[in-house]
Amino acid sequence: MLGDALGDDDQSVSGDSMSEWRSCDQIDNGSPSTSPPFWDTDGEDDDPGPCPSNLFGRHTWRIQNFSKEKKREMKSEPFEAGGFKWYILVYPQGCDVSNHLSLFLCVADHDKLLPGWSQFAQFTIAVGNLDPKKVKYSDTLHKFWKKEHDWGWKKFMELSKIQDGFLVNDVLEIIAQVQVIREKVDRPFRCLERPYRRELLRVYMTNIEQIYRRFVEEHRSKLSNLIEDKMRWSGFCAFWLAIDTSTRYRMSREKSDVILKIIVKHFFVEKEVTSTLVMDSLHTGLKALEHQCRGKKGRGKLMDLEELSAPMVHVDMDTFALAGDVLALLERAALEPLPCQPLSPKDDKCSQSRTKAGSSGEVKVSIEHEEKRLTEFGQKILETFALSHIFSGIEVAYQEAVSLKRQEELIREEEEAGLLESEMKGKRNNTTEKEKRAKKKQVILLMLFSTRPLFLIPCIDTGSKKKLALNGP
């Protein structure tokens, strides 16, 4: 079963600027590198495994008399990349489609692979053209395994376009570049060897910047909402300032493996063609952050780290720690402008104008400037996420404190209500008792009047007699 990459986020690129820019010969001409730190070297980790340059392979296949070919499918000679054998599979008349050239990359001898075998690989397949601007490229990232050992494009290009410079003396030239990837789960890792990375960077830099901006702005918005809510922000500030120093120190830190595992899982996405560039960005961003925090000298010509703003987090051994006052850092993260503005593809001069200058030196400076920007993106993503992750733990404690305070207030309100009810009940009881006593007295008086006879007592008053009614003795 042949896998078709067209349904995924893979890219098929051709056109005046992109194709011309993909030629590595325009850059790597042997002149001294001025690239930012960690971009020219693959083996800076303590990992003893092979570096990306040793996991990369390139193969060119020239098919003679292509227009006369009657075979349904054709296979190239096997070639090696990353310790595995691969081959190109072509369907001159299309695979399950008509009027299209179908191209796939396949694992050779896949039937001999052990159960459970799998391997990530990023690869590019191109069909050459007399005009370098018209070379047809397609890129993808795929996880090969025993039952999905081939991947590519059923509709790589229309057959009607093949005569437009793609056939030279009836020879069709197909170029495959394969980068086998040793992925990690616990920290950002280097994916691409240098020339291939630069080739992809020229094509996808705008996409990477958009990914960066979306991620950072998503995490900033939560902080902005907190700060804009004056009541919540005031309550949070009061909560934080009331905490003792040792507790603040503990809450301002997080194990690096916890943060880095989440970052890797979020950004290394199967079939997302930009995942490898983002991972390289995070890899160099972490290296730059470690360099800033440790103050060590790197190899070669280093990036001007003084141009970067002071980091919001420090890498302290195996821990990310907030670099300063938490409240000030939160305000900075929410309000600080991003270092660069997004460009629409039509305005992305970095991929459209540099070759037109005709100077390989200008091209070299430009691509190394893009590598520096990519490192800055990676560092900013790491700082933003580490701050957001640590803040989320503090926020949980704050919410618990708010809930506890609210519970205490409710208990106090209930107690006060109980006391008030008791007082009211006591007053009602006193009033009732008085009313009972008064009523009892009235009853007694009535009983006395109703049971005793009346006596007439003479009364002398100015010579007249009046009868006085008195109770008997």
TORTOR-239482 format. One record per residue (C-alpha): residue number from 1; residue in three letters; x, y, z. Coordinates in steps of 0.02 Angstrom, whole numbers, plus 50000, padded with zeros to 5 digits. Each point is the difference from the previous one (the first is absolute). Example, Ala and Ser with C-alpha at 12.3 -4.5 7.8 and 13.67 -1.06 7.14 Angstrom:
BEGIN
<1,"ALA",<50615,49775,50390>>
<2,"SER",<50069,50172,49967>>
//
This chain:
BEGIN
<1,"MET",<50000,50000,50000>>
<2,"LEU",<50073,50165,49944>>
<3,"GLY",<49982,50150,50116>>
<4,"ASP",<49948,50163,49921>>
<5,"ALA",<50066,50158,50081>>
<6,"LEU",<49883,50121,49914>>
<7,"GLY",<49867,49985,50134>>
<8,"ASP",<50118,50061,50135>>
<9,"ASP",<50087,50163,50039>>
<10,"ASP",<50142,49958,49881>>
<11,"GLN",<50057,50128,49875>>
<12,"SER",<50024,49995,49814>>
<13,"VAL",<50099,50152,49948>>
<14,"SER",<50042,50070,49830>>
<15,"GLY",<50013,50175,49929>>
<16,"ASP",<50119,50139,49959>>
<17,"SER",<50070,50034,50173>>
<18,"MET",<49982,49843,50104>>
<19,"SER",<50081,49879,49877>>
<20,"GLU",<50145,50115,49963>>
<21,"TRP",<50031,50020,50184>>
<22,"ARG",<50013,49816,50036>>
<23,"SER",<50170,49980,49919>>
<24,"CYS",<50125,49971,50139>>
<25,"ASP",<50144,50044,49884>>
<26,"GLN",<49954,50183,50016>>
<27,"ILE",<50049,49999,50183>>
<28,"ASP",<50124,49868,50050>>
<29,"ASN",<50146,50056,49893>>
<30,"GLY",<50137,49969,50128>>
<31,"SER",<50008,50177,50069>>
<32,"PRO",<50014,50021,50189>>
<33,"SER",<49836,49984,50092>>
<34,"THR",<49924,50147,50093>>
<35,"SER",<49847,49904,50056>>
<36,"PRO",<49934,50014,50178>>
<37,"PRO",<50058,49875,50132>>
<38,"PHE",<49956,49816,49993>>
<39,"TRP",<49941,50007,49818>>
<40,"ASP",<50160,49938,49918>>
<41,"THR",<50029,49855,50118>>
<42,"ASP",<49894,49846,50027>>
<43,"GLY",<50094,49911,50139>>
<44,"GLU",<49992,50122,50146>>
<45,"ASP",<49891,49890,50107>>
<46,"ASP",<50068,49867,50116>>
<47,"ASP",<49904,49875,49894>>
<48,"PRO",<50124,49875,49926>>
<49,"GLY",<49883,49954,49856>>
<50,"PRO",<50020,50052,49818>>
<51,"CYS",<49972,50183,49957>>
<52,"PRO",<49880,50058,49862>>
<53,"SER",<50137,50019,49870>>
<54,"ASN",<50034,49813,50018>>
<55,"LEU",<49815,49961,49981>>
<56,"PHE",<49975,50092,49836>>
<57,"GLY",<50001,49927,49825>>
<58,"ARG",<49978,50067,49825>>
<59,"HIS",<49967,49904,49840>>
<60,"THR",<49978,50054,49819>>
<61,"TRP",<49909,49885,49878>>
<62,"ARG",<50002,50034,49813>>
<63,"ILE",<49870,49904,49902>>
<64,"GLN",<50050,49979,49818>>
<65,"ASN",<49869,50002,49859>>
<66,"PHE",<49866,50047,50124>>
<67,"SER",<49869,50046,49870>>
<68,"LYS",<50013,49824,49926>>
<69,"GLU",<49987,49912,50168>>
<70,"LYS",<49856,49875,50005>>
<71,"LYS",<50025,49926,50174>>
<72,"ARG",<49865,50034,50128>>
<73,"GLU",<50129,50030,50137>>
<74,"MET",<50188,50023,50011>>
<75,"LYS",<50122,49989,50146>>
<76,"SER",<50166,50089,50021>>
<77,"GLU",<50157,49917,50062>>
<78,"PRO",<50003,49990,50190>>
<79,"PHE",<50097,50135,50091>>
<80,"GLU",<50045,50024,50183>>
<81,"ALA",<49945,50133,50122>>
<82,"GLY",<50008,49989,50189>>
<83,"GLY",<50056,49819,50000>>
<84,"PHE",<49851,49940,49897>>
<85,"LYS",<49978,49958,49817>>
<86,"TRP",<49872,50099,49899>>
<87,"TYR",<49941,50011,49821>>
<88,"ILE",<49892,50114,49893>>
<89,"LEU",<49842,49927,49925>>
<90,"VAL",<49924,50086,49848>>
<91,"TYR",<49838,49968,49906>>
<92,"PRO",<50024,50082,49828>>
<93,"GLN",<49813,49996,49965>>
<94,"GLY",<49939,50027,50178>>
<95,"CYS",<49957,49888,50148>>
<96,"ASP",<49811,49983,50017>>
<97,"VAL",<49986,50167,49909>>
<98,"SER",<50009,50050,49818>>
<99,"ASN",<50103,50132,49912>>
<100,"HIS",<50119,50021,50146>>
<101,"LEU",<50176,49950,50046>>
<102,"SER",<50001,49908,50167>>
<103,"LEU",<50157,49996,50109>>
<104,"PHE",<50036,49910,50164>>
<105,"LEU",<50144,49967,50118>>
<106,"CYS",<50008,49820,50060>>
<107,"VAL",<50097,49901,50129>>
<108,"ALA",<50100,49864,49913>>
<109,"ASP",<49983,49821,50064>>
<110,"HIS",<49856,50051,50111>>
<111,"ASP",<49946,49818,50013>>
<112,"LYS",<50160,49966,50098>>
<113,"LEU",<49966,50133,50130>>
<114,"LEU",<49968,49941,50177>>
<115,"PRO",<49824,50017,50073>>
<116,"GLY",<49980,50168,50086>>
<117,"TRP",<50129,50087,49891>>
<118,"SER",<49964,50183,49962>>
<119,"GLN",<50100,50150,49945>>
<120,"PHE",<49963,50184,49972>>
<121,"ALA",<50070,50077,49842>>
<122,"GLN",<49981,50168,49917>>
<123,"PHE",<50025,49992,49813>>
<124,"THR",<49990,50105,49844>>
<125,"ILE",<49972,49936,49825>>
<126,"ALA",<50034,50114,49852>>
<127,"VAL",<49985,49986,49811>>
<128,"GLY",<50134,50098,49909>>
<129,"ASN",<49969,50129,49865>>
<130,"LEU",<50106,50092,49873>>
<131,"ASP",<49943,50160,50086>>
<132,"PRO",<50055,49994,50183>>
<133,"LYS",<49852,50109,50044>>
<134,"LYS",<49880,49864,49943>>
<135,"VAL",<50070,49852,50097>>
<136,"LYS",<49855,49911,50086>>
<137,"TYR",<50024,49963,50185>>
<138,"SER",<49895,49912,50132>>
<139,"ASP",<50044,49979,50185>>
<140,"THR",<49925,49893,50135>>
<141,"LEU",<50032,49924,50172>>
<142,"HIS",<49945,49822,50028>>
<143,"LYS",<50019,49858,50124>>
<144,"PHE",<50041,49844,49903>>
<145,"TRP",<49959,49830,50074>>
<146,"LYS",<49982,49822,49939>>
<147,"LYS",<49822,50017,49933>>
<148,"GLU",<50024,50179,49937>>
<149,"HIS",<50171,49987,49919>>
<150,"ASP",<49965,50120,49855>>
<151,"TRP",<49941,50179,49992>>
<152,"GLY",<49985,50133,49868>>
<153,"TRP",<49886,50085,49875>>
<154,"LYS",<49877,49920,49881>>
<155,"LYS",<49976,50167,49914>>
<156,"PHE",<50178,50063,50003>>
<157,"MET",<49979,50094,49837>>
<158,"GLU",<49892,49997,49843>>
<159,"LEU",<50069,49900,49855>>
<160,"SER",<49956,50141,49882>>
<161,"LYS",<50132,50109,50083>>
<162,"ILE",<50143,49878,49980>>
<163,"GLN",<50039,50065,49826>>
<164,"ASP",<50023,50175,50073>>
<165,"GLY",<50187,49982,50028>>
<166,"PHE",<49994,49849,50115>>
<167,"LEU",<50059,49880,49865>>
<168,"VAL",<50176,50033,49935>>
<169,"ASN",<50043,49886,49855>>
<170,"ASP",<49856,49891,50060>>
<171,"VAL",<50085,49980,50171>>
<172,"LEU",<49899,50032,50158>>
<173,"GLU",<50108,50045,50150>>
<174,"ILE",<49930,49962,50173>>
<175,"ILE",<50093,50055,50157>>
<176,"ALA",<49962,49933,50174>>
<177,"GLN",<50066,50071,50163>>
<178,"VAL",<49968,49895,50155>>
<179,"GLN",<50032,50055,50179>>
<180,"VAL",<49979,49861,50128>>
<181,"ILE",<49954,50073,50170>>
<182,"ARG",<50050,49936,50171>>
<183,"GLU",<49856,50073,50098>>
<184,"LYS",<50003,50023,50188>>
<185,"VAL",<49859,50021,50123>>
<186,"ASP",<50090,50087,50143>>
<187,"ARG",<50076,50154,49916>>
<188,"PRO",<50007,50093,49833>>
<189,"PHE",<50114,49913,49877>>
<190,"ARG",<50097,50040,49843>>
<191,"CYS",<49908,49934,49846>>
<192,"LEU",<50079,50063,49841>>
<193,"GLU",<50175,50007,49928>>
<194,"ARG",<50058,50175,49957>>
<195,"PRO",<49976,50019,49810>>
<196,"TYR",<49831,49910,50001>>
<197,"ARG",<49944,50103,50149>>
<198,"ARG",<50045,50161,49910>>
<199,"GLU",<49909,49944,49844>>
<200,"LEU",<49841,49969,50099>>
<201,"LEU",<50022,50159,50101>>
<202,"ARG",<49998,50107,49842>>
<203,"VAL",<49831,49925,49956>>
<204,"TYR",<49913,49990,50168>>
<205,"MET",<50067,50146,50102>>
<206,"THR",<49834,50092,49991>>
<207,"ASN",<49908,49845,50060>>
<208,"ILE",<50120,49982,50147>>
<209,"GLU",<49974,50181,50051>>
<210,"GLN",<49812,49978,49996>>
<211,"ILE",<50012,49844,50110>>
<212,"TYR",<50110,50097,50121>>
<213,"ARG",<49883,50149,50009>>
<214,"ARG",<49844,49894,50025>>
<215,"PHE",<50080,49904,50142>>
<216,"VAL",<50069,50151,50092>>
<217,"GLU",<49843,50105,49979>>
<218,"GLU",<49890,49858,50061>>
<219,"HIS",<50098,49989,50162>>
<220,"ARG",<50015,50189,50018>>
<221,"SER",<49813,50025,49986>>
<222,"LYS",<49968,49907,50163>>
<223,"LEU",<50124,50111,50092>>
<224,"SER",<49928,50156,49918>>
<225,"ASN",<49825,49954,50056>>
<226,"LEU",<50061,49980,50178>>
<227,"ILE",<50090,50168,50003>>
<228,"GLU",<49855,50093,49917>>
<229,"ASP",<49881,49936,50136>>
<230,"LYS",<50054,50124,50133>>
<231,"MET",<49910,49910,50142>>
<232,"ARG",<50075,49829,49959>>
<233,"TRP",<50173,50073,49969>>
<234,"SER",<49995,50095,50165>>
<235,"GLY",<49947,49842,50090>>
<236,"PHE",<50138,49898,49917>>
<237,"CYS",<50132,50130,50044>>
<238,"ALA",<49943,50001,50181>>
<239,"PHE",<50004,49810,50004>>
<240,"TRP",<50176,49991,49929>>
<241,"LEU",<50072,50136,50112>>
<242,"ALA",<49929,49914,50153>>
<243,"ILE",<50095,49838,49964>>
<244,"ASP",<50163,49970,50092>>
<245,"THR",<50165,50005,49903>>
<246,"SER",<50036,49813,50004>>
<247,"THR",<49828,49958,49931>>
<248,"ARG",<50019,50129,49862>>
<249,"TYR",<50168,49924,49953>>
<250,"ARG",<49924,49826,49990>>
<251,"MET",<49848,50056,49899>>
<252,"SER",<50109,50096,49874>>
<253,"ARG",<50087,49843,49936>>
<254,"GLU",<49958,49844,49900>>
<255,"LYS",<50098,49848,49944>>
<256,"SER",<50062,50027,49822>>
<257,"ASP",<49953,49826,49942>>
<258,"VAL",<49817,50035,50044>>
<259,"ILE",<49996,50158,49894>>
<260,"LEU",<50104,49933,49855>>
<261,"LYS",<49897,49840,49982>>
<262,"ILE",<49842,50104,49980>>
<263,"ILE",<50087,50114,49873>>
<264,"VAL",<50061,49853,49894>>
<265,"LYS",<49830,49915,50003>>
<266,"HIS",<49914,50161,49948>>
<267,"PHE",<50114,50046,49854>>
<268,"PHE",<50062,49837,49925>>
<269,"VAL",<49846,49949,49903>>
<270,"GLU",<50001,49856,49876>>
<271,"LYS",<49969,50055,49820>>
<272,"GLU",<50021,50185,50048>>
<273,"VAL",<50138,50048,49880>>
<274,"THR",<50059,50148,50106>>
<275,"SER",<50021,49894,50158>>
<276,"THR",<50184,49968,49967>>
<277,"LEU",<50043,50184,49977>>
<278,"VAL",<49903,50045,50157>>
<279,"MET",<50093,49864,50096>>
<280,"ASP",<50167,50065,49936>>
<281,"SER",<49943,50174,50054>>
<282,"LEU",<49961,49937,50175>>
<283,"HIS",<50164,49904,50007>>
<284,"THR",<50105,50153,49960>>
<285,"GLY",<49888,50112,50105>>
<286,"LEU",<50033,49889,50151>>
<287,"LYS",<50187,50003,49963>>
<288,"ALA",<49997,50190,49989>>
<289,"LEU",<49902,50013,50163>>
<290,"GLU",<50124,49886,50088>>
<291,"HIS",<50143,50103,49929>>
<292,"GLN",<49924,50162,50063>>
<293,"CYS",<49969,49927,50172>>
<294,"ARG",<50170,49918,50020>>
<295,"GLY",<50102,50135,49914>>
<296,"LYS",<50105,49871,49908>>
<297,"LYS",<50089,50030,49837>>
<298,"GLY",<49932,49902,49854>>
<299,"ARG",<50091,49932,49852>>
<300,"GLY",<50029,50106,49847>>
<301,"LYS",<49925,50172,49979>>
<302,"LEU",<49858,50019,50124>>
<303,"MET",<49839,50093,49981>>
<304,"ASP",<49999,50173,50077>>
<305,"LEU",<49909,49946,50156>>
<306,"GLU",<50008,50175,50071>>
<307,"GLU",<49876,50049,49865>>
<308,"LEU",<49871,49887,50081>>
<309,"SER",<49898,50058,50149>>
<310,"ALA",<50041,49925,50168>>
<311,"PRO",<49922,49825,50011>>
<312,"MET",<49842,49978,50102>>
<313,"VAL",<50057,49829,50059>>
<314,"HIS",<50167,49924,50046>>
<315,"VAL",<50059,49823,49967>>
<316,"ASP",<50073,49946,50166>>
<317,"MET",<50069,49823,49985>>
<318,"ASP",<49844,49894,49972>>
<319,"THR",<49877,50139,50044>>
<320,"PHE",<49915,50147,49919>>
<321,"ALA",<49992,50146,50123>>
<322,"LEU",<49917,50169,49980>>
<323,"ALA",<50131,50134,49978>>
<324,"GLY",<49939,50136,50117>>
<325,"ASP",<49843,50064,50083>>
<326,"VAL",<49850,49897,49948>>
<327,"LEU",<49880,50147,49990>>
<328,"ALA",<50118,50102,49891>>
<329,"LEU",<50032,49850,49886>>
<330,"LEU",<49815,49968,49976>>
<331,"GLU",<49971,50182,49952>>
<332,"ARG",<50148,49993,49881>>
<333,"ALA",<49941,49840,49918>>
<334,"ALA",<49826,50070,49976>>
<335,"LEU",<50049,50171,49936>>
<336,"GLU",<50171,49983,49916>>
<337,"PRO",<49984,50013,49809>>
<338,"LEU",<50053,49851,49897>>
<339,"PRO",<50172,50019,49920>>
<340,"CYS",<49936,49995,49821>>
<341,"GLN",<49840,50023,49904>>
<342,"PRO",<49920,49866,49892>>
<343,"LEU",<50022,50011,49814>>
<344,"SER",<49877,49942,49870>>
<345,"PRO",<50075,49885,49868>>
<346,"LYS",<49994,50137,49869>>
<347,"ASP",<50096,50118,50116>>
<348,"ASP",<50128,49872,50056>>
<349,"LYS",<50152,50077,49918>>
<350,"CYS",<50116,49874,50081>>
<351,"SER",<49942,49866,49878>>
<352,"GLN",<49966,50107,49847>>
<353,"SER",<50135,50130,49976>>
<354,"ARG",<50166,49932,50060>>
<355,"THR",<50051,49900,49847>>
<356,"LYS",<49953,50144,49888>>
<357,"ALA",<50140,50102,50077>>
<358,"GLY",<50122,49884,49912>>
<359,"SER",<50120,49994,50146>>
<360,"SER",<50029,49837,50091>>
<361,"GLY",<50073,50101,50143>>
<362,"GLU",<49836,50094,50021>>
<363,"VAL",<49907,49834,49994>>
<364,"LYS",<50114,49929,50134>>
<365,"VAL",<49975,50147,50116>>
<366,"SER",<49812,49992,49976>>
<367,"ILE",<49981,49815,50036>>
<368,"GLU",<50109,50014,50155>>
<369,"HIS",<49894,50146,50056>>
<370,"GLU",<49849,49885,49982>>
<371,"GLU",<50087,49867,50103>>
<372,"LYS",<50029,50129,50136>>
<373,"ARG",<49815,50045,49997>>
<374,"LEU",<49956,49816,50011>>
<375,"THR",<50108,49984,50156>>
<376,"GLU",<49914,50151,50076>>
<377,"PHE",<49830,49922,49962>>
<378,"GLY",<50051,49839,50087>>
<379,"GLN",<50066,50089,50153>>
<380,"LYS",<49846,50110,50013>>
<381,"ILE",<49885,49849,49988>>
<382,"LEU",<50096,49911,50138>>
<383,"GLU",<50000,50154,50113>>
<384,"THR",<49815,50034,49972>>
<385,"PHE",<49947,49822,50032>>
<386,"ALA",<50112,49978,50153>>
<387,"LEU",<49932,50161,50076>>
<388,"SER",<49820,49951,49957>>
<389,"HIS",<50024,49825,50070>>
<390,"ILE",<50076,50061,50163>>
<391,"PHE",<49866,50136,50014>>
<392,"SER",<49863,49868,49979>>
<393,"GLY",<50066,49912,50157>>
<394,"ILE",<50001,50166,50094>>
<395,"GLU",<49825,50038,49936>>
<396,"VAL",<49936,49834,50066>>
<397,"ALA",<50068,50045,50172>>
<398,"TYR",<49921,50172,49984>>
<399,"GLN",<49831,49927,49953>>
<400,"GLU",<50012,49879,50146>>
<401,"ALA",<50038,50146,50115>>
<402,"VAL",<49852,50097,49929>>
<403,"SER",<49887,49848,50024>>
<404,"LEU",<50062,49974,50177>>
<405,"LYS",<49973,50183,50041>>
<406,"ARG",<49826,49991,49927>>
<407,"GLN",<49961,49845,50102>>
<408,"GLU",<50061,50087,50157>>
<409,"GLU",<49889,50149,49958>>
<410,"LEU",<49850,49887,49973>>
<411,"ILE",<50032,49912,50165>>
<412,"ARG",<50016,50169,50087>>
<413,"GLU",<49840,50061,49917>>
<414,"GLU",<49910,49842,50054>>
<415,"GLU",<50063,50021,50179>>
<416,"GLU",<49945,50182,50003>>
<417,"ALA",<49832,49953,49928>>
<418,"GLY",<49983,49866,50134>>
<419,"LEU",<50041,50123,50139>>
<420,"LEU",<49877,50126,49929>>
<421,"GLU",<49866,49868,49990>>
<422,"SER",<50034,49949,50179>>
<423,"GLU",<49985,50179,50058>>
<424,"MET",<49838,50024,49906>>
<425,"LYS",<49934,49837,50069>>
<426,"GLY",<50048,50054,50176>>
<427,"LYS",<49911,50166,49977>>
<428,"ARG",<49847,49911,49933>>
<429,"ASN",<50003,49881,50149>>
<430,"ASN",<50013,50145,50124>>
<431,"THR",<49854,50090,49917>>
<432,"THR",<49895,49843,50002>>
<433,"GLU",<50038,49970,50185>>
<434,"LYS",<49949,50176,50046>>
<435,"GLU",<49841,49981,49898>>
<436,"LYS",<49963,49837,50090>>
<437,"ARG",<50026,50079,50172>>
<438,"ALA",<49889,50148,49956>>
<439,"LYS",<49865,49887,49935>>
<440,"LYS",<50011,49891,50154>>
<441,"LYS",<49981,50152,50111>>
<442,"GLN",<49847,50055,49904>>
<443,"VAL",<49925,49828,50018>>
<444,"ILE",<50029,50003,50188>>
<445,"LEU",<49919,50170,50016>>
<446,"LEU",<49851,49945,49901>>
<447,"MET",<49981,49848,50110>>
<448,"LEU",<50004,50106,50157>>
<449,"PHE",<49865,50118,49936>>
<450,"SER",<49889,49859,49948>>
<451,"THR",<50004,49900,50168>>
<452,"ARG",<49985,50134,50140>>
<453,"PRO",<49830,50093,50050>>
<454,"LEU",<49980,50188,50000>>
<455,"PHE",<49970,50101,50162>>
<456,"LEU",<49915,50171,50015>>
<457,"ILE",<50094,50118,50112>>
<458,"PRO",<49918,50164,50053>>
<459,"CYS",<50095,50152,49956>>
<460,"ILE",<49971,50171,50074>>
<461,"ASP",<50033,50139,49879>>
<462,"THR",<49924,50173,50028>>
<463,"GLY",<49854,49924,50087>>
<464,"SER",<49955,49874,49862>>
<465,"LYS",<50020,49813,49994>>
<466,"LYS",<50088,49907,49861>>
<467,"LYS",<50019,49815,49980>>
<468,"LEU",<50178,49936,49977>>
<469,"ALA",<50022,49830,49931>>
<470,"LEU",<50143,49909,50082>>
<471,"ASN",<50055,49823,50004>>
<472,"GLY",<49954,49913,50160>>
<473,"PRO",<50128,49963,50132>>
//
